Structure formats: C-alpha cells, structure tokens
C-alpha cells in the first residue's frame, strides 16, 4: 500500500494501518507494507490528546505488533527550497521515531531518477546463509549471522509453453515436461532403468564409469564454520581483488556479549587500518571453501550495531594480471604534450559522477537497472497491446543511460578544447613496407610502387598490421623492422621471434670483422630498441640475460672492442631492466644501477 502526500499526515498513516489489519488480519505477517511518499514540508496538525511524539509511538507500536513495515521516501532537492526549516526538522524527527520504534526505513531523494530507484515494487526478506561461530581462536568464538548484502538482479527466466491443451480447458497448466529415455547399445529396443545406469566420463578413446558412491568417497567434505586465518593491512587487499557478491556479518541478534565482541573487534581493526582474512564453509557438506576478507563497518546510527562486510578473494588460478607498459616507454611523438594532457584531465573531471563539492549524481542504491526497467515497462505494454511497438526511451531512463544535456551544455568549452587539442588524420594502408618499396624502386619498380613513393613522408612511415607483414630484420632499417615484427598481432609467437632475431642481429654486428664505427652505432641503436620492446612486452629476462652475454669478455673476444662497447653502454644508460621498469624483472633497481659501474678488467 502506498500514499503520496505533500504533508506528513499521521491520520493517513493510521487509516493505512487500519486497512491492512482489516483486510489481511494475521495473514501475510512480515509482508504487509506501507509506503509514504512526501516532501515533509507542511506542519503536522496536533492530535486531540497527547503530543505528536505519543501519537507516533502508538502507531509504531501497532505496526510492530501486526508485522507491518513502514517505508518513507522524502522528496527534497529543489522542492525543499524556501521551506520552513523548523517544520522540516520537526517532521524529520517524527519520521525517525518510526525507525526507532518499528520496522521502518526512511530515505531522502533529490531528483526523479532517485525517486524511481527508491521505489520498490516488492520487498525481499533477507535470509541468512550462515548461522554459527566466528572462530577467532580455540578459546574465543563469536556467534554471528551472515546475510547477503548485494546480489545480481537477473532477467526472469523463460519457460516452455504448450499450446496443445484445448482453449476451453480452464484448468490447463500448459507446462512442458521433458523425460529422457536411455536405451541399450546392444538392444536399441531395450530401455535401461535408472537403477542400472551409471555416469561415464571420457578419458581418451575410453569411457570410465564412476558411480555415485565412488564420487562421495573422494569428495572433500569440510566442516561448517568460519575461521580467522589472520589480519592484514587494508592497503594490501585491493578493491579489484573482490569477486562474487558481498555478504554482511552481524552478531547474533539479542546476544549482548557477541554484539560487544563484534563491535570491539571492528573498531580495533578500523583504528589500526586492518582487515581479517577468514576461511568460510557456509553449509555442512559444502564442497567448495571460500576464503575472503572481513572489512569493518562502523555504524553511525546508535540503533544499528557494528558489523563486517565480507568479500570473497580469488585463488591464484583465478587472478589474471594484465601488465601494461608505462607510457613513458613510448617514443616522444606518441606521448601527449602539456596542452593535450590538461585538456584530457579537464574532460575526465567534467565526466566525474561524484565531484567533491556535490553528492553523487547516480547513487547505486537509488539508481534502477535501466535494462531491467525498460524490459518490464515494455512487457507491461505488450500485456495490454500485443502488437505494440517498442516505445522510445523514457526521459528518466535517458538521464541514466546518456550524458546529462545540461552538463554537456555547461561544459561545452571543455569538449571543444579536447577536440581541438587532438588532430585526427586518416591512416593510409600501404601495400608494402617503406623499406621494401625503397628496395624495389632501386631495382626498377612498377607504376603502382612509384605512386606509393609520391605519398607524404608521414604516410610512408606508417606500417599497417593488416597489410604489412615484416618477418625478417634487414640491414637497412633493423630498428624499424624489429618494431614492426614485435607489433604484429596475427600470432602470439611474433614477440619471441622478433626478440630472438634482434638478438642475433646485435650479436652479428658486435662480432663482425673488421670492427667498424657504423657497426658499433647500429648495435647500440638495436640494443636500445630491444630494451624498449622487452619492457613493453614484459619480457625483461630475455633482455637481461642477453646483455649479460654481451658483457662477457670471452663472448666478444677482443678486449678493445669490449671496452669501447662497455663505455658506450654506460653513456647511453643501457643497463639491466629493473623491477621499477617491469614488474616481472628479477633485478632490483640498485643492482641495475651498479651493473655498468664495474670497470672492464684487462688481461
């Protein structure tokens, strides 16, 4: 039952309670609900007897006895501008009395989107997933109840519908039942009864039968319970580690000692910035064990006890670490300048839904799922009009799914600045790489290739991964060939191939006879490109091992060549790749700095 008022009329609430009691009496206990939507700006009229607080207490007591829940949605925002402050405070005080003395909930909304999200067509009573002890140690255990705090809201499932029943049959269920029949291979006409069946699992060309008794014998059957494994700094457990839904741990209702124990533990953890790692088995005989983190939830309401939020942590097999190279490793031409960086920062700030000076624009608890909301609206329309077309997007849902027009208009200069800071050019696709075009042109190329050479220099410098497939590192432009090979994404093997071919090229340049100045310069350029490529592709070990081989005097042979190459490495800073540059590296930063400080020994 719901009511929408511009004032807080206690008589209307009394009438609503009386209607629910008369219509449903003792049935539907816990499912009877009154929803009041009001701006709470007008004064409440005085009762004939007693005070307003006494009247609220009497109504709340009757609600509690009859199992009626009370929800109030207070619409504020622009509607409360100019309202009497004393009246608002008095009405808020009266509404808070309901939450203290009865099962009541009060929320405030600022706009139509929040109002739509605050309205709930049905109320799902929470059900515990665990009731037992939180084992801190063998001598310290706290009785707790665990509820689901969040859960994914899914689309309703579709069921099979049978139209075989006569249209005049009012008692037809139209259900579809599916039965499976197993037949013998030797005798296809013989049906195998359930007691003679056994599950089989393929192992190569064979099928291995495993009975249910054998499965039960090897199943892991942990004991039900929650055990503390230890404490950790809250900074070590990142938000992106959380998986699955969030649960909430509360002390067993009515037990003062357990409530105090949970509160003391939560407040101590909050003060020390700690979280607890726990091992959870929610049900007896449950096969999977959950390892998660307890985060203290300190209540700001005197009527609500402290609690813990529980988030499941992933096992090492579930973690997928995606290592991305630092932007500082890219060439300077690929990096944004100060003007572009400033424009991008302003754009991100403009799109912030939770600016520091204002409240969140789309609060999760007051923002409905736009997909489900649109689905149910269209479903309701189709129930009334079978041939109805899909209606246009509602204005309220449009504010959730699309950028706010007022925000975009207000910050038009930010968008224009960002657009003007980045010049977009067409990326031409070349039939051949620049190197190959140059080589063919020297040998006498075709008209088509001559046309490619007439293209602007920046177009010739572009290598398209779709049409250009460099698979060798040549002598003319080894660095460009290496960058093209390592950038190929048509096969994951190209990264390893490019690194190996570049190492071979560097070794050939260093060991060439006679030793020339150009070999030394080209080798250093190739080594620098190899270092950048290994950092970008998270292959620091390959570079570090190769550099150690190059430093080996016996590998290079001539000591003069070695000394000269060593000094050039130090001047260019081509040392080992440290952990700071690539997380997968095993070389500490201080070791990388000391690597080129050693003087080459003379024989």
Residue pairs with C-beta under 8 A, 6 or more apart in sequence:
1 16
1 19
1 20
1 33
1 34
1 35
2 34
2 35
2 36
2 37
3 12
3 13
3 16
3 34
3 35
3 36
3 37
4 37
4 38
5 12
5 36
5 37
5 38
6 38
6 39
6 41
6 42
7 38
7 39
7 40
7 41
7 42
7 43
7 44
8 38
8 40
8 42
8 44
8 91
8 94
8 95
9 44
9 45
10 44
10 47
10 52
10 55
10 56
10 59
10 94
12 36
13 34
13 36
13 59
13 70
14 59
16 34
17 34
17 59
17 62
17 63
17 66
17 68
20 32
20 34
20 66
20 68
21 66
21 68
24 32
28 67
29 66
29 67
30 67
30 69
30 125
31 67
31 123
31 125
32 66
32 67
32 68
32 69
33 68
33 69
33 70
33 71
33 123
34 63
34 68
34 69
34 70
34 71
35 71
35 72
35 73
35 119
36 70
36 71
36 72
36 73
37 72
37 73
37 75
37 115
38 72
38 73
38 74
38 75
39 74
39 75
39 76
39 79
39 80
39 83
40 74
40 88
40 91
40 92
40 95
41 79
41 80
41 83
41 84
41 87
41 88
41 91
42 87
43 84
43 87
43 90
43 91
44 52
44 90
44 91
44 94
46 52
47 54
47 55
52 90
52 94
53 94
53 97
56 94
56 97
56 98
56 101
57 97
57 101
59 98
60 70
60 97
60 98
60 100
60 101
60 102
60 104
61 101
61 102
62 68
63 69
63 70
63 98
63 102
63 103
63 104
64 101
64 102
64 103
68 102
68 103
69 103
69 104
69 105
69 123
70 98
70 102
70 103
70 104
70 105
71 104
71 105
71 106
71 107
71 120
72 95
72 98
72 104
72 105
72 106
72 107
73 107
73 108
73 109
73 115
73 118
73 119
74 92
74 95
74 106
74 107
74 108
74 109
75 108
75 109
75 115
76 108
76 109
76 110
77 109
77 110
77 111
80 88
95 104
95 106
96 106
98 104
98 106
99 105
99 106
99 303
100 303
107 118
107 366
109 115
109 117
109 118
109 366
110 359
112 396
113 362
113 366
113 367
113 396
113 399
113 400
114 363
114 366
114 367
116 368
116 373
116 396
117 363
117 365
117 366
117 367
117 368
118 366
126 147
126 148
127 147
127 148
128 145
128 146
128 147
129 146
129 147
129 148
129 247
129 282
130 144
130 145
130 146
130 224
130 226
130 280
130 282
130 283
131 144
131 145
131 146
131 252
132 143
132 144
132 224
132 225
132 226
133 141
133 142
133 143
133 144
133 225
133 226
134 141
134 142
134 143
134 144
134 226
134 228
134 249
134 278
135 141
135 225
135 226
135 227
135 228
136 142
136 228
136 265
137 228
142 251
142 258
142 261
142 262
142 265
143 251
143 252
143 255
143 258
144 226
144 249
144 250
144 251
144 252
144 258
144 262
145 249
145 250
145 251
145 252
145 253
146 226
146 247
146 248
146 249
146 250
146 282
146 310
147 247
147 248
147 250
148 245
148 246
148 247
148 248
149 245
149 246
149 247
149 248
149 309
150 245
150 246
151 245
152 245
153 369
153 372
155 372
155 375
159 175
159 176
160 175
160 176
161 174
161 176
162 174
162 175
162 176
163 174
165 172
165 174
166 172
181 191
182 191
182 192
182 197
183 189
183 190
183 191
183 192
184 190
184 191
184 192
198 209
198 210
198 211
199 209
199 210
199 211
199 212
200 207
200 208
200 209
200 210
201 207
201 208
201 210
202 208
219 287
220 287
221 285
221 287
222 281
222 286
222 289
223 281
223 284
224 281
224 282
224 283
224 284
224 286
225 281
226 278
226 279
226 280
226 281
227 278
227 279
228 276
228 277
228 278
229 277
229 278
229 279
229 291
230 276
230 277
231 269
231 274
231 275
231 276
231 277
232 274
232 275
232 276
232 277
232 293
233 273
233 274
233 275
234 273
234 274
234 275
234 295
235 273
237 275
237 293
237 313
241 311
241 313
241 314
242 293
242 311
242 312
242 313
243 311
243 312
243 313
243 314
243 318
244 311
244 312
246 309
246 310
246 311
247 309
247 310
248 297
248 307
248 308
248 309
248 310
249 262
249 294
249 307
249 308
249 309
249 310
250 262
250 305
250 307
251 258
251 259
251 261
251 262
251 263
251 305
251 307
252 258
259 305
262 305
262 306
262 307
262 308
263 305
263 306
265 296
266 296
266 297
266 298
266 306
266 307
266 308
267 296
267 298
267 306
268 274
269 275
269 276
269 294
269 296
270 296
270 298
275 293
275 294
275 295
275 296
276 293
276 294
276 308
277 291
277 292
277 293
277 294
277 313
278 291
278 292
278 293
278 294
278 310
279 289
279 290
279 291
280 289
280 290
280 291
280 292
280 310
281 289
281 290
282 290
290 312
291 312
291 313
291 315
292 310
292 311
292 312
292 313
293 310
293 311
293 313
294 308
294 309
294 310
295 308
295 309
295 310
295 311
296 306
296 308
297 306
297 307
297 308
297 309
298 306
299 305
299 306
299 307
323 538
323 582
323 583
323 584
325 535
325 536
325 537
325 538
326 535
326 581
327 335
328 335
329 532
329 535
329 536
329 581
330 536
336 344
339 421
340 421
340 422
343 414
343 417
343 418
343 421
343 422
344 418
344 421
346 414
346 417
346 418
347 414
347 415
347 418
349 355
350 407
350 411
350 414
350 415
351 403
353 360
353 361
353 362
354 360
354 361
361 404
362 400
367 400
368 400
370 397
370 400
370 401
373 397
374 393
374 394
374 397
377 391
377 394
378 388
378 390
378 391
381 388
381 391
382 388
393 401
408 415
427 462
427 464
428 455
428 459
428 462
429 464
429 466
429 467
430 437
430 452
430 455
430 459
430 460
430 462
430 463
430 464
430 467
430 468
431 448
431 452
431 467
432 440
432 449
432 452
432 468
433 463
433 468
433 470
433 484
434 460
434 461
434 463
434 477
434 480
435 474
435 476
435 477
435 480
435 481
437 445
437 449
437 452
437 453
437 460
438 476
439 476
440 446
440 449
441 449
441 450
441 453
452 460
453 460
463 470
463 480
463 483
463 484
463 487
465 487
465 488
465 489
465 490
468 484
469 488
469 490
470 481
470 484
470 485
470 488
471 485
471 497
472 481
472 501
473 481
473 482
473 485
473 498
473 501
473 502
473 505
474 481
478 502
478 505
478 522
478 525
478 526
478 529
479 525
479 526
479 529
482 498
482 501
482 502
482 505
482 526
482 529
482 530
482 533
483 529
483 533
485 494
485 497
485 498
485 501
486 494
486 495
486 498
486 499
486 533
486 536
486 537
488 494
488 498
495 537
495 539
498 533
499 530
499 533
499 534
499 537
499 539
499 542
499 543
502 526
502 529
502 530
502 533
503 530
503 542
503 546
505 526
506 523
506 526
506 527
506 530
506 546
506 550
507 550
509 519
509 520
509 522
509 523
509 526
510 519
510 523
510 550
510 556
510 561
510 565
511 556
511 557
512 519
515 558
515 561
520 564
520 565
520 568
523 565
524 568
524 569
524 572
524 574
527 547
527 550
527 569
527 574
528 572
528 574
530 543
530 546
531 543
531 574
531 577
533 539
534 540
534 542
534 543
534 577
534 582
535 543
535 577
535 581
535 582
538 582
538 583
538 584
539 584
540 577
540 581
540 582
540 584
540 585
540 586
540 587
541 584
541 585
541 586
543 576
543 577
544 576
544 577
544 585
544 586
544 587
547 574
547 575
547 576
549 555
550 556
550 565
551 566
553 559
553 562
553 600
553 601
556 562
556 565
559 600
559 602
559 603
562 600
563 600
566 596
566 600
569 575
569 596
570 596
573 596
574 596
575 592
575 593
575 595
575 596
576 585
576 587
576 591
576 592
576 595
577 585
577 587
577 592
578 585
578 587
578 588
578 589
578 591
578 592
579 585
579 586
579 587
579 588
579 589
580 589
